[in-house]
Amino acid sequence: MDKYSFLNAANTQFFADLYDQYLENPDSVEASWRAFFQGFDFARESYGEDFFEEVTLSSEPAPQVATPQVVSVPVSDKVEKELRVLNLIKAYQQQGHLLAQIDPLRVRNAQVAFPLEKFGLSQSDLSTVFEAAKELYLPASPLSVILKKLEDTFTKNVGIEFEHLDNAEAKKWFQEKIYTGDYTATFSKEEKVRILQKLAESTALENFFHNKYVGQKRFSLEGNEALIPALDALIETAADRKGVKEVVIGMAHRGRLNVLVNILGKNLQDVFSEFDGKDYPNPEFDGDVKYHLGLTTLRKTAKGQEVLLNLAPNPSHLETVSAVLQGITRAKQDNHYAQNPSQVLPIVMHGDAAVAGQGIVYEVMQMERLRGYRTAGTIHIVINNQIGFTTNPFDSRSTTYCTDIAKGFQAPIIHVNSDDTEAVVHAVLLALEYRMAFGHDVFLDLVGYRKYGHNEGDEPRFTQPVLYKLIGSHHNPTVIYTEKLVQEGVVTAKEIEAYEEQYRNYLDGELEASRKKELTIIQPIMQNEWQGFDHIASAQEMLQRVDTSFDKNKLDELAALITALPEDKKFINKISKIIKDRQSIYFEQQKVDWGLAEHLAFATLLSEGYNVRLSGEDVGRGTFSHRHAVVKAEETEEEILPLTYITAQGGGKLHVYNSLLSEYGVLGFEYGYSLTAPNTLTIWEAQFGDFANGGQIMMDQYICCGEDKWKNQSGLVMLLPHGYEGQGAEHSSARLERYLQLCATQNMYVTNCTTPANIYHLLRRQLKAPFRKPLIALSPKSLLRHPLVISSVDELVSGHFQEVLDDTHVNPEEVTTLVFCSGRFYYDLLAEREKLDRKDVALVRIEQLFPLPVEQLKEVIARYPKVTDYVWAQEDPKNMGAYGYMLMNFDLVPWRLAAMNAYSAPAPGSPKRHKARHQEAIDKVFNK
């Protein structure tokens, strides 16, 4: 059937109305009509109105008639052919990438074909001149010329996907780039020589490692060495021509050593010392394997521009660093480049199996356009080995490409054959152009291979014998490019041999010099951000009292600012009452509740010039409606942040962002943010404490041990709502026992506060201390409105954080049972003691569990000379909570446990059963 037969029996009124609708909003009409109208407009612009003879689309209303009149609308054969050529061009733009020869090892099986007959064209049309050629930025040209242009553009060593973009301007940008010659790699002789030199260095370094350290893991880049000249050109161009001041790089282990040496300029003697397995000078520092380490260096480009390069360290958990890198980048943009965030360029390198398989990729991509997490566009480079360890692509993804996730986030994708080094370099520069022009993510799929197994000690022929037979007989990219440049007369074979020999001699010299070194020295990244902050290695230093007091008059001023709402805006009655109640409790009662204490901690820090960043699910209001850091105007939903009144008076910066529904990605982002912002109170709050286990990898691999492995300090605060209150297994426990299990070598703080004053001082201590440690702070739910959970203003003014809260309501001489507990369970025990009138029982709260304040606990115990019964009481089942930790870390007393029995789930679903078990634990305390 003729594709355009619908035009021969059109309702003219319908046709005109539809055209009007298209003119107003092209996306509002069905795709086939949209394509027709686009062609119609194109032809009209190309040929003029006279060309259409009887074809007319009027945007004026048609005369009203009783019965719709069906008329014939003849279409010129010439116009019809033009439209068919336009469809051919569109087909190449949409699917031409499937014809691109991007596999360096095999001829690609064509998944699509574009025979002329499919588009209503034939061989007889090849000599016909079509105006449609103007779509390719050509003059009116024969169909044969149009076809050659399309084949040259889409079926060579580069395949580009941009038709999925909704942004018409971005589509037009790509069309112009690929059709005007910008898409074709053209480099000067000097540029080609530099590309070859960087490529040769990449290959020579891998060969040197392979020969000198036989069988050692290094995760070779061989098969994708073009990455090195690509990164070199990217950084040079970004700094010289685009105004980029800092580059933040995240990557897995594949090719990492090569990037460290040949891009960041890492000292080779240090690298060789790492290969030799030499120890570190610091006994408290455990370090990490060589292909996990990061580095910060100041690089000077060939034109003399300085650019700071940061390669973030990471564990073996693939893609985790993607989130961390985004946080690092955003912190730098917020604190140093707020006026022009594009001056910080994030580059993430993925593996093909990881980018397709790891869920965190989706979480991080979802951040790309969110106001709290966007970073002005990331360049993603996939080091595509066409294999994941031993797994083939058909087993590792359901999509055509490993990069197909990018389509869902409006990111263009450039696929390129890694053997075509110039095409790789050109593709990465095109990606840079796009990022700088549009401020959004772009993907480069670097399709190559992996010369050896997953690591150098692995045998890949067990699982891919055919593939590795091809790889074994394939020339590496340096050989291929050298032959190309020799044929072009750019270099001679002797010249490149001399350069390679010179580089090998340099490597030999560095290896020999490294033999004289006895230790391995590892430098933490971004030391420039951490001047004046100490690495703390003893519990005594971490337990040293920090002055967190604050002037009363200034506190009053801040309280007045943050307990007021604009009078010219209307708010719902409930929020007006909450803010008014805060004002009343502070100024009339000289008291603070939890929400106000938290606000005052933020306010005082802001007034002292520190920054505050609060991020997580629903943090603006707070899961339990206690915070209201963000207040919405009733009629407009305008956001009012009372704390910004302090910022407006010259205080620090405040950032409060409700996050996407993600723990893993957002927690990693905030950890990264904290790595480069020591003067920012960086807080991630879980909606419920147990949800934090969605980000457990970040906890296990970064937060608890980043300083021990990489010397990276972090002041990240994790607020984890916790408490057994009959809500079932899911929202009762923040899994305190898991964090305590990770505690060692003074790596972090773990707290479970019970008073507003203590949370106030705890948050202030986080920035007032001369060092930074992560803080795992269990936070309350029901206590947010508990009548006893109130502190005096004086406690905020002159107090400090108290690791232990002794019982002030009993006579120590009468006490025979000394109960230690932590968190909200204290208030249940207090109520029971009053009910039973048990003056022989003292209740002591341990507000900080790690580092455990052992000396303070000894002092407390000494105050009760007649105690014969030492109880550890917890609302958690006995196989959870802090009991096991206390047994291991405080064995000076014979503990008796008062807790629920051991269970697999933290709490039962039945409120009745919960109440019975909870009471059972309470009864054990009082020996009932």
Secondary structure as GFF3:
##gff-version 3
##sequence-region A 1 928
A	DSSP	three_ten_helix	5	9	.	.	.	ID=ss1
A	DSSP	beta_strand	10	11	.	.	.	ID=ss2
A	DSSP	alpha_helix	12	24	.	.	.	ID=ss3
A	DSSP	three_ten_helix	26	28	.	.	.	ID=ss4
A	DSSP	alpha_helix	31	47	.	.	.	ID=ss5
A	DSSP	three_ten_helix	49	52	.	.	.	ID=ss6
A	DSSP	beta_strand	70	71	.	.	.	ID=ss7
A	DSSP	alpha_helix	77	95	.	.	.	ID=ss8
A	DSSP	three_ten_helix	96	99	.	.	.	ID=ss9
A	DSSP	three_ten_helix	116	119	.	.	.	ID=ss10
A	DSSP	three_ten_helix	123	125	.	.	.	ID=ss11
A	DSSP	beta_strand	129	130	.	.	.	ID=ss12
A	DSSP	three_ten_helix	131	136	.	.	.	ID=ss13
A	DSSP	beta_strand	141	142	.	.	.	ID=ss14
A	DSSP	alpha_helix	143	154	.	.	.	ID=ss15
A	DSSP	beta_strand	158	161	.	.	.	ID=ss16
A	DSSP	alpha_helix	168	179	.	.	.	ID=ss17
A	DSSP	alpha_helix	189	212	.	.	.	ID=ss18
A	DSSP	alpha_helix	227	241	.	.	.	ID=ss19
A	DSSP	beta_strand	246	250	.	.	.	ID=ss20
A	DSSP	alpha_helix	256	262	.	.	.	ID=ss21
A	DSSP	alpha_helix	268	275	.	.	.	ID=ss22
A	DSSP	three_ten_helix	290	292	.	.	.	ID=ss23
A	DSSP	beta_strand	295	300	.	.	.	ID=ss24
A	DSSP	beta_strand	306	311	.	.	.	ID=ss25
A	DSSP	alpha_helix	320	336	.	.	.	ID=ss26
A	DSSP	three_ten_helix	341	343	.	.	.	ID=ss27
A	DSSP	beta_strand	344	351	.	.	.	ID=ss28
A	DSSP	alpha_helix	352	357	.	.	.	ID=ss29
A	DSSP	alpha_helix	359	366	.	.	.	ID=ss30
A	DSSP	beta_strand	379	384	.	.	.	ID=ss31
A	DSSP	alpha_helix	393	396	.	.	.	ID=ss32
A	DSSP	three_ten_helix	404	409	.	.	.	ID=ss33
A	DSSP	beta_strand	413	417	.	.	.	ID=ss34
A	DSSP	alpha_helix	421	438	.	.	.	ID=ss35
A	DSSP	beta_strand	442	447	.	.	.	ID=ss36
A	DSSP	three_ten_helix	460	462	.	.	.	ID=ss37
A	DSSP	alpha_helix	465	472	.	.	.	ID=ss38
A	DSSP	alpha_helix	477	488	.	.	.	ID=ss39
A	DSSP	alpha_helix	493	514	.	.	.	ID=ss40
A	DSSP	three_ten_helix	527	529	.	.	.	ID=ss41
A	DSSP	alpha_helix	539	543	.	.	.	ID=ss42
A	DSSP	alpha_helix	552	562	.	.	.	ID=ss43
A	DSSP	alpha_helix	573	587	.	.	.	ID=ss44
A	DSSP	beta_strand	591	592	.	.	.	ID=ss45
A	DSSP	alpha_helix	594	607	.	.	.	ID=ss46
A	DSSP	beta_strand	611	616	.	.	.	ID=ss47
A	DSSP	beta_strand	631	632	.	.	.	ID=ss48
A	DSSP	beta_strand	639	640	.	.	.	ID=ss49
A	DSSP	alpha_helix	644	648	.	.	.	ID=ss50
A	DSSP	beta_strand	654	658	.	.	.	ID=ss51
A	DSSP	alpha_helix	664	675	.	.	.	ID=ss52
A	DSSP	beta_strand	680	685	.	.	.	ID=ss53
A	DSSP	three_ten_helix	689	695	.	.	.	ID=ss54
A	DSSP	alpha_helix	696	698	.	.	.	ID=ss55
A	DSSP	pi_helix	699	703	.	.	.	ID=ss56
A	DSSP	alpha_helix	706	710	.	.	.	ID=ss57
A	DSSP	beta_strand	717	721	.	.	.	ID=ss58
A	DSSP	alpha_helix	736	741	.	.	.	ID=ss59
A	DSSP	beta_strand	749	752	.	.	.	ID=ss60
A	DSSP	alpha_helix	756	768	.	.	.	ID=ss61
A	DSSP	beta_strand	775	779	.	.	.	ID=ss62
A	DSSP	three_ten_helix	782	785	.	.	.	ID=ss63
A	DSSP	beta_strand	791	792	.	.	.	ID=ss64
A	DSSP	alpha_helix	793	798	.	.	.	ID=ss65
A	DSSP	beta_strand	804	805	.	.	.	ID=ss66
A	DSSP	three_ten_helix	812	814	.	.	.	ID=ss67
A	DSSP	beta_strand	817	821	.	.	.	ID=ss68
A	DSSP	alpha_helix	825	836	.	.	.	ID=ss69
A	DSSP	beta_strand	841	846	.	.	.	ID=ss70
A	DSSP	beta_strand	848	850	.	.	.	ID=ss71
A	DSSP	alpha_helix	854	862	.	.	.	ID=ss72
A	DSSP	beta_strand	869	877	.	.	.	ID=ss73
A	DSSP	alpha_helix	883	889	.	.	.	ID=ss74
A	DSSP	beta_strand	895	900	.	.	.	ID=ss75
A	DSSP	alpha_helix	911	925	.	.	.	ID=ss76
###
